[in-house]
Amino acid sequence: MTLNEQDRKFSGYLFAHFIGEDADGEQVYFSYSEDGLHWKDLNAGLPVLRSELGEKGVRDPFLVRSPKEDKFYLIATDLRIASGKGWSAAVNAGSRDMIVWESADLVHWSEPWAVTVGIPGAGCVWAPEAIYDEAADNFLVFWASATQEPHETERKHKIYSARTKDFRSFTPAEKYIERENHIIDTTIIAHNGSYYRFSKDETTKNIRVEKSASLDKDSFAVLSSPVLEALMGVEGPQIYKFNDREEWCLIVDRYAEGKGYLPLVTSDLGNAQFQVLPDGAYHLGKTKKRHGGVLPITAEECHRLIAAFGDGHQVLAGQFADPDLAKFGDRYYLYPTTDGFTGWSGTQFHVFSSEDMRNWKDEGVILDLATEDVPWAVGSAWAPAIASKNGKYYYYFCGKMHDGKSAIGVAVADNPAGPFRAEPEPLLTMGLMDRLGIRMGQTIDPSVFIEEDGTPYLLFGNSHAAIVQLGEDMVSIVEETMKNVEGAVDFREAITVLKRGGLYHFTWSCDDTGSEDYHVKYGTAEKLYGPITYRHVVLAKNKEKDMLGTAHHSILQEPGTDNYYIAYHRFVTPLTRFTDGKGFHRETCITPLTFDHEGWMERVQL
């Protein structure tokens, strides 16, 4: 890791790989992970990049970040076994080219170009990788080739290297590693002034580790690693640091058994003592991952990849729930719960903005209930809602009071991204419910409705739904207007309403947020205060697509149109990442919402 990388805050991981020797397997595939162990395939499991150069296929893709240019390079082996030439031809007379792509954002990539780096007479340039050398201010690029020198009786795999600044012009190749045995698949990571080099011994079929204070070819010393030395039939090692702790993950391809990658972890690179993870501790996605490279990426880069190559529903990387979707001016805004905390105990609220509802920018923390931002609250920052009036923005949110009971507060800002200033006292409390005779489980989950005449209302509730008119100042209520809303069948929480075709269209969440059956029901009323006539379920799980616990939503009508979008959360995917407490681990999605020819809201297609 370079000094430049140390200044970045990484939030996820991008894995570039190929998937095998089938017709389309030898191209570049992307997978994404938030914890470095549980991966989901991007681009619907299809290639992200293709090469029609040279052998018309690529293997062993590797990603490297350029620390000074704010760009990325992807390099790969120019090889396609599926073309039928076979391994012998590749070893003895394969392409001496390396295929290269360039990108500024990991989404938009240049056309590929081929660079001849292999020495004359070499076989294929296998599994090229690169590491930035701060001392030399260039990249050390290294790969394996089978060569036969005058004193040798047969070809032997060795590691060669060259240097470059731009992946177009390279210094002449030179021998970098040679052993008595064949050696391939080298990868290098830097940490605390040292370099750790992992390579496959092609004769013993296991991984060997070395350490050095520099990248000089003669400076590395062997480290003893009994676990790796005993792990046979593996190749394609990749090593990366976990973003949130002083621990590293080494993945190796169990090619001999056809099982794909296996992760091993260590808390000390220097002693090279690795622990093999059990099967239930990781998930590699639905496609088989073959030799590739893992790149730590920032939150912004995560959001960008999800937008470009995600499943078309998830819009935010990371764990966020209960999203309120709005549009002010020419920008969209998402106001979610920050998730991932046992017992929904998070304290911070973020806001995200977007020009297109796909590429979202985290505008930062707008309230923190663990600080003096909200004097009446001590935590449990849940389920916000936003409204605008007379150039001001009003942010309604849930929090726990000092007595442990939930309440709804309000904060005000001059900009939809804040900064917001919270009112010193909560707007709605359980004490107020008792005094007014309102049936209520918890005072949570606000949503705002503005009537055609401009009158604002706040809907809220748990176990029972309620509605109240807001004051002209938007930070007070008209107490005598508060009533329970009847007819919301199986109501649990999160009630919303919109007006269309002279009817009030209500939606609400049912079951429990920790259940995969958490869902949204729909009904209509002729009056804002009901009663509601139940119609049908409008949003529910799709188990085949791993979309579970789909609820706690908001609905946005695109201003000036009859187009609608529903924002909601689902359990974090892949579902294997969290075996318990899935209701604390959720991710935000947006999907179009439509009405049928009779004017009823249609079930959302997941």
N, C-alpha and C positions, 0 to 999 in steps of 0.2 A: 504494500500500500504506500503510495507516495504522500508527501506532505500535503499536496493539493487535495488528495482524496480524504486525508484526515480532517480537513476543514469542512467536508460535506457531511450532512446527516443522512444516512441511508435508512430507508424504511422497508425495502423489499429486495427481491432478487429476480433477475432475468436469466433464463437458461436457454441458450441456443444449442440445438442438437439436431441429429438426424434420427430416423426411426428404424432403418433396416434396408434390406436389399430388394424390397418389392418395387413395383413400377415407379412409384413416386416417393419412395422412402429416402432416397439420397438427395435431398434438398434441405433447406434450412427451415427448421421448426422452432417456434418460441413457446416456452412455458414460463409461468409466473408463480412466485411464492412470496408470502409475507413473513414466514418464519424460517425459510431455508430448508424445510423438511417436507412440507406438504405442498405439492405442485398442482397447478391446473393448466391444462393446455389452452393456448391462445389460438385465435383465428380458426375456431371450430376444429382444431386438430389437423389443419391443412398447412401446407408450406407457406411461410411468410416471404421467403426469397427463393428465387430459382436461378440456376445458372444454365445458359445455353452455350457457354463458351467451352472450348476444349473437349473434355469428356462428357459434357452436357449433364453433369451432376456434381454434387459436392458432399463430402463427409467431414466429420470432425470440426464443425464450425467453432470459432473462438472469438469472444468479444473483448475488446480492450478500449478503455477510456483514454483519450488524449488529454493530459492534464493542463495543457497550455492553450488548446485550440477550441475547447468546448465542443468536441466532436467525438465520434466513436468510429472504430474500424471493426469490421468483421472479416476474418480471414478463414479460409477453409481449404481442405484437400481437393484437388481437381481429380475426381475419381467417381466412376459409376460402375460398380460391379454388375448391376442389373443389365448393363449393355451386353454382357456375355463374354467379355474378354478373359475374365477369370483372374484369380489372385496371382498366378505366376507371371502373367503379362504385366500386372501392376508393379510387382516387386522388381522385375528385371528390366522393363522398358516402359514404365508408366510415365505420366506427365510430370515434367520438372517444374510445372507452373504452380503458383499459389493463386487462388481466386480471392479478390478483395472487394468489399463494399464499404461505403462511407456514409455516415448519417450525422446530422446535428441534433436529432431528437429521439432516436431509436424507433421512429415510426416511418419517416420518409427516408428512403435509402437511394443512393446513387445507382446507376447501372453498374454491374460488376466489371472489373478489369482483371486481366491475368498478368502476372509478373513471373518471369522465369528466374527462380532462385536456386534450383538444384544444380549441382555440379555436373559437367559433361559426363555422360556414361552412367549417371545415377538412375536408379529406379524412381518410383513415385516419391513426391514430396509429401510425406505423411504427417497428418495432425499438426499443422503449424500453430504455434502460440507466440505471444509477445508479452514483454514486460518493459515498462518504462524505466530507464536507467537515469536517475537524477544526476549522478556524477558526470555522465557523458552527454546528458541532454539529448538522448535519442532512445529509440526502442531497440531492444535486443529481440530479434525474431529467431526462433529455433524450430527445428523439425527433424524427422527421421527419414533417412534414405538408405537403401541397400546399395552398397558400393563394393567394388573389388579392387584393392590396391595391388601394385606389382608383386608384393611379397605374400599376398593371400591366395589361397587355392580355390576359394569360393566367395560369393558375395556375403557380406555381413551388414546388419543394420547398425548404423551409428547415428548420433545426433549432430546435425550441422547447424550453423548459425550465420546470421548476417545482421547488419544494423541499418536502420532507416529513420528518417524523420517524418516521412509522408506516405509510406507504403507504396511508393511508385519507384523511387530510386533507392537501391540497396548497395551496400558494400559487397565485395566478392565473398562468396560463402567460404567458411572454414569449418574444420572439424571442431565440434564443441565437447562432445562426450564420446569416448570409446571404451568398451569393456571387453573382457575375454569372451563374454557372451553377447548375443544380439541385444540391443537396447532400443526401445521405441517409447512413444507417448510420454514425453517429459512435460511437466508443468512446474511453475515456480511461483512462490508467494513471498513477499517481503514483510518483515515484522520486527520492530525495535532494532533497526540497523543490521539485521541479518536476513539472509535469503535461504529459503528452504526449497529443495528441489526433489520432486517425486518423479520416478521413471519406472517403466515396466521392463523387467528383465525378461526378454523374449524367449530365453531358454528355460528358465525356471518358472515362468508365467506368474510372477508375483511382483509386488511394488517395493522398490528400494528408496530410502530417504537419505538426503545429504544436506549439509548446512555449510554456509559460508558468510563471511563479512562483506563480500563483493560478488559481482556477477562474473568475475574472471574465471575462465574455464578450468584453471588448474588449482583453484582455491577451495574447492568443496571437500568436506570430510564426511565419511559415512556415519550415519546415526543408526544405532541398534533399535529395531522395532519388531519385537517378536510376533505381535499380532499380524502385522502386514506381511512379514516373512512367511507366516504359516497360511496366509490366505492365497490359495492357488487359483488359477484359471480366471484372473481378473486383468483388466487393462483400462485405458482411458482415464487415469486419475485426474480429479479436479479438486482443488483445495480453496476454501473461502472462509472468511471469518463471519460468525454470526453478528448481525448488526447491533444486537442489544446486550451482548455479554462477551467476556473474554474467553471465548471458546471457538474452536474451528471445526469445520465439517469437511471431511475427505470423502468424496464419492468415487467408487470404482465400479466399472462395468463388468458384471459377471457373465462375460460372453460365453464361457465354456458350458455353462448350464442354461444359457439363453434366458436368464432371469432379469436382465437389465441392471440398473444401478443399485448399489448398496451403500448407505451412508455409515461412516465411522466418525466419532468425535473425540476431541482431545481438548484439555484446558491448558496444555503446555506443549507448544510446537517443539521446544528445545529437547524434550525427553522422548518425543515421538511415540508416546504410549497411547494407542488408540483403542477405543471401545466400539465394538460392533453394535449397532442399534437393533433392537428386536423389530420384527415385522410391523407391529402395531404402532411404532413410533414415527413412521413416515408414510408418505403416500406420493407416488410418482406420476399420478395422472392416468389418463386412459390410454395414451399412446406409449409404446415402449421407448424409453429414452436410451439412445446410443450416443457414443462419444461426442461430447460437446463442452461448452464453457459456461460458467456461472459468473454473472456480473452483479455486484451490489448496486442498487439504484435508489434514487431519492424519492420522496413522496410525490413530487411533481411528475417525475418520470413514470412512477407507478400509475398515477391517474391517467397519464397520456397513453400508456400501453393498454389499460383497461378500455379506454374510449375507442382506441383504434382496432384492437384485436380481441376484445372481450366478447361475452355471450350475447350482447345486445340489450341486456337488462341492467346488469350492475354498472353503476356510473362512478362510484367513489371507491378507490382503493382503501383498504383499512377497514376498521370496525366502526360503523356508524349506523344508527337506527332512528326510527320515528321521524322520518324526514318531512319537513314542511317546505313545499316548493312554491316559489313566487317569481313574478317578473316585474321589475321596476325599470322603466325606460327601455333600453335595448339590451339589458342583461337579465339573465336568470339567476336566482339565488336559491341555495339549499341550506336549511337550518335543521341539522340533525342532533340527536343525542350522541355523545361520544361514548362508544360501547367498549366492551372488553373487560369490565370490572365486575367482580363477584357481587351479587346482590344489587346490581345497577348502581354502584356506589361512586360513579364518576362525578367530577365536580366542574368540568370545563365544557363550555359550549363553543363550537367553531361555526363559521359561516363559509360557504363556498360560492363562487360566482363563475358564470360561463356565458359565452356569446352564443353558443349553439346547443346547449343542454347535453353535450357529450364531453367536451374538454373542460374540466372543472379546476379552478384555482382555489386553494385554501387561503382565505383571507386572514386566517389566524383566529386566536381565542377572543371572543367578544364579551364573555362573562366567565368568572371563576367563582364558584360558590364556596371555595375554601379560603377565599380572601375577603377583604372588606368591601369588595364589589357589591355584595348582597348582604347587608348586615343582619337580616332576619334568618338567613339560611345557613346550614352547616354542610350541605352536600346533596347527593342524589339528584344531579342535574338531568332532568328528563324532558322529552316531548315538547319542544318549543313550537310557537306559531308566530307569524309576522303579519303586520298590517301597516298601512300607510294612510296618513291623512294630513292635508295642509302642509306638505313638505316635511313632515316628521315621520319617523318609523317607530312602531311600537312592537316590542318583542315580549311575548307572553311565554312564561316558562314555569316548570315545576321544580320544587326544591323541598328538602326536609327542613322543618323548623327545629329549634332546640329541644322541643318536647317529643321529637321523633315523628310527628305527623306531617303529612304532605300538604303543601299549599301551592297556590299559583301566584306568581309575581309578575311585574311588568317593568321593562326598562325602555328608555327612550333614546333615540339618536337622530342626528341630522343626515345620516347616510346609511343605506341598507347594510353596509359592511361595518358599521360602528365608527367610533367607539360608542357603546351603549352605557347609559347611566341608570341604574336600578332605583326604583322608588324605595324608600326606607322601610315600608311595611308591605306585607303581602296583600294581594287584591282579593283572593278567595281562600278561606280556611275552613276546616271542619267545624270550628266553633261557629262560624257564620252559617254553615249549613244547618247546624242544630238550632240556632236561633230562629232561622227562617222556615224551619220544618221541611227542608229539602232532603229527600232520601239520597244517600251517597255513601259509597264505600271509601273512596279517597278523592280528594279534590286534586285531580290530575288531568292531563291530556287536553289542553285548550285548543280550540280552533276558532277562527274569526270568520264571520259572515257579514257582509255589508249589503243591506237592503237597497233596492232600487232608488229609494228616496235619500240614501246616504246614511241611514241609521245603522250603527254598528252593533253587533251582537257577539257574545262569547259563548260557545258551546263547550262542554267539558263533562268529565265524570268517569267513575269507575263503579261497576256493579249497577249503577243507575245513571242515566243521562240527564243533563240539565242544560238550561239556556238562560242567559240574562242579557239585558240591554246594557251596553257600555255607555258611560257618560260622554258628553261632548268632548271632554279632555282626553278620552281614551285610556285614562289611568284610574278611573273610578267606575262604579256600577250604579244602576238604578235598581235598588234592592227590591222594590215592589214588583219588578218585572221578572224576577227569578222564579222558574218553575221546572219541574221534572218534565221530560219529554216521554210520552207514552208510545208504545207500539214498536220499539226497537227490539225485535225478537232476539233472544239469547245475547243481549248486550253485555259486553265486558268492559269496553273502553274505547276511546279515540273516535268520537262521533264528529262527522263533518256534514255540511250541507251546501248545495249550490242550487241556483234557480234557473230553470230552463223550460220553455214552453208553458209558462204559467204555473208550473208545479215546483215544489221543493223536493229535491232529490237528496235523500239522506244515505250516508254510508257509515258503518261502524264495525269495530273489530270484535270477534267472538273467540271463545276458548281462551287459552292462556298463551302468553308470549313465549313460554318455554316449550310449547307443544308444536309438533310439526303440523298439526291441524289448525293452528291459529289462522283465521281467515276473515274476510270482509263480507258482510251482508249489506243488502240494499233495499230501500223502500222509498215510498213517495208520500207526500202530504199536500193538501190544498192550502194549509196554513203553516206558517213558520213554527208555531208551537205544537204542531201535530193535531190529532194523532197520526202516527205513521202507519201506512199500509205496507206490510212486508211484501217484497217481490221475489228476490232470489239471491243466491250467493254471487258476488261479482268478482271476487279474487280469492283463489285457493291454491293449494300446493300442486305442483307437477312433479311427482316422484321420479318419473323417468328422466327428467332434466335436473334432478337434485335441487329443485326449488321448493324448500320446505319452510313452514312458519311465515308465510307471505301475508303480512297485514301491517297494521299501524301505519296509516297512509295519509296522504293529502292529495287533493286534486286541483290542478291548475287548468283554467280555461285560457288558451292563448288569446290575448286581448284582440278584440275586433274580429274574431273568427269563431267557428263552431268546433274547433279542435281542442281536445282535452288530453291531459296526461295525468297518470296516477303515479305518485312516488310512494314507495313502501320499503320495508326491509324483509330480508329472508335470512335463514341461518347461513353462517359463514361457509363458503365452499373452498376446497373440497370438504365434504361433510365429515370426513375422517379426522380432520384437524382437531376438533374438540369432541371428545366422547361424552363429556358431562357438561352441564350448564350451557347448552346451546342457546338458551334464551338470553344469556349475557353476551353472546358472540354473534353479531348480526352485521349484515352489509346492505348498503342502500342501492335500490334499483329504481328505474323509471321505465314505464311502458305506456304506449298510447291507450286511451280509453275512448270507446265509441258508444253511440246510441243507435238503436234500431229504428226502422221506419215508423214504428208506433210511438217513438219517443222515450222508450225505456233504455236504461243503461245496460249495455251488453257485458257479458262475462269477459274478463281480461284474458287474452290469449298468451299463455306463458310457454 
